[in-house]
């Protein structure tokens, strides 16, 4: 994968994370504009992120007030 495609994939991936799960597939289809290689890469990134979140959930962590 070339650098330009990687940059596009990462940018779309970041936007995809801010998209509701129910709307994510439609968002990806539009954002990847019929580029199957780009779509596959972004889906791979989204899946890896979900797997990492299940392995090490961070959603409930809050910073402590004390050191």
C-alpha positions in Angstrom: 0.0 0.0 0.0 1.4 3.4 -0.9 1.7 6.3 1.5 -1.2 8.3 -0.1 -3.6 5.4 0.3 -2.4 4.9 3.9 -3.1 8.5 4.7 -6.5 8.4 3.2 -7.3 5.1 5.0 -6.3 6.6 8.4 -8.3 9.8 7.8 -11.4 7.8 6.9 -10.8 5.4 9.9 -10.7 8.3 12.3 -14.0 9.6 10.9 -15.5 6.1 11.0 -14.8 5.9 14.7 -16.9 9.0 15.3 -19.8 7.5 13.2 -22.5 5.4 14.9 -22.1 1.7 14.4 -25.4 1.5 12.6 -24.4 4.1 10.1 -20.7 3.1 9.7 -21.1 0.8 6.7 -23.0 3.4 4.7 -20.4 6.0 5.7 -17.5 3.7 4.6 -19.2 3.0 1.3 -19.5 6.7 0.6 -16.1 7.7 1.9 -14.2 5.0 0.0 -15.9 5.9 -3.2 -15.9 2.5 -4.9 -12.2 1.9 -4.0 -12.2 -1.7 -2.8 -8.6 -1.6 -1.6 -9.2 1.5 0.5 -12.5 0.1 1.8 -10.7 -3.2 2.8 -8.0 -1.3 4.6 -10.3 1.0 6.5 -12.5 -2.0 7.6 -9.3 -3.8 8.7 -8.4 -0.8 10.9 -11.9 -0.6 12.4 -11.9 -4.3 13.2 -8.5 -4.1 14.8 -9.6 -1.1 16.9 -12.7 -3.0 18.1 -10.6 -6.1 18.9 -8.1 -3.9 20.9 -11.0 -2.3 22.8 -12.3 -5.7 23.8 -8.9 -6.9 24.9 -8.1 -3.7 26.9 -11.3 -1.7 27.4 -10.6 2.0 28.1 -14.1 3.4 27.8 -14.6 3.6 31.5 -11.2 4.8 32.6 -11.0 8.2 34.1 -7.9 10.1 35.1 -7.1 10.2 38.8 -7.0 13.4 40.7 -4.1 12.3 42.8 -0.7 11.1 41.7 
